[in-house]
Amino acid sequence: MIIGIPKEIKAQEYRVALTPSGVAQLLKQGHRVFVEKSAGLGSGFSDNDYRHHGAVVLPDAKKLWATAELILKVKEPLPKEYAYFRPRLILFTYLHLASVPELAKALMKKKVEAIGYETVVDSGGALPLLRPMSQVAGKLAVMLGADFLRKDRGNKGVLLSSLAGARSGRVIILGAGNVGQAALQIALGLGSQVTLFDKDEKKLEQVRKLYPSSSLQTHPFNSQILEQELKISDLLIGAVLIPGARAPKLVTRHMVALMEKGSVIVDVSIDQGACVETMKATTHAKPVFDYKGILHYAVPNMPSLVSRSSTEALTAATLPYVLKLADHGLEALKQDVGFAKGLQINAGEIVHEGVKGSLTRRSL
């Protein structure tokens, strides 16, 4: 199969879909790989690195998309790339179609076979291709939140870490999945007081066993308890995920207004529409905005901040699936029920129930 790796064009997106060593694995199995010029530079990989491992470097995106049978990306295609779509082209990337219905329409119109990393499941029902980037985003959420709490940024001037003679920072995490647990690990490591909410009591019980700390409180989601916690919190992290669907608005405008001025919200679920009602997507160039004294951060591609590590982790997770696709095409999905869950658009129709439900509600 002919595989194409374009350069990401989303603002401040420095990741690339495969490392040069990942490309080498595809070459070993007899496939051809084309990489757009400068695609890997943001992650520290030169064009010569890809050439050394057998890839052909093409000068522009148009030729690459036209040549490839399988396109590998990191982020969802942007409107500028819709013109490259064509029937039976296989696209494998993070799609998050619930929050970009116009992309879903374009993929359907051109009958692109669209597979989303974020809905592939493994034998245990987990999300193996979402996990590495979720872990990066969760860890970064606490680090970034701690940074934006600084007084010179106009905020509380609270140190999340424990400190003799001063109260520890207070962190709320909504969701005990990959993002939430990664954020929890960092927040507890700093010495913060953490309150974790999730609708699944079994998941909360597992977390308590993993982190038997007096600094951790867990609660099944309850809006009244959440309101009380918000009044005394410094940092709120949104880590809610319903695979393929829009994130529920768990934090209302009223709840945000309860927070102390100078507090910070980092909503990692912005890819799926955000779980905080007052949130809107931001960029690395302008990552935050102020809403009534509460700083909001919602950059959809947070892992791009650590692009080298993110690209390496993403390649490690996706490469086994990429090799299956390259070897067998869409037949690979018939051999792996969990992989088949990644297929979101097929022959011009939305085939993933979670995506279909979300987009139907948005009158696609």
Buried (B, 14 or more C-beta within 10 A) or exposed (E): BBBBBBBBBBBBBBBBBBBBBBBBBBBEEEBBBBBBBBBBBBBBBEBEBBBEBBBBBBEEBBEBBEBBBBBBBBBBBBEEBBEBBEEEBBBBBBBBBBBBBEBBBBBBEBBBBBBBBBBBBBEEEEBBBBBBBBBBBBBBBBBBBBEBBBEEBEBBEBBBBBEEEEEBBBBBBBBBBBBBBBBBBBBBEBBBBBBBBBBBEEBBEEBBEEBEEEBBBBBEBEEEBBBEBBEBBBBBBBBBBBBBBBBBBBBBEEBBEBBBEBBBBBBBBBBBBBBBEBBEBBBBEEBBBEBEBBBBBBBBBBBBBBBBBBBBBBBEBBBEBBBBBBBBBBEBBEEBEBBBBBBBBBEEEBBBEBBBBBBEEEEB
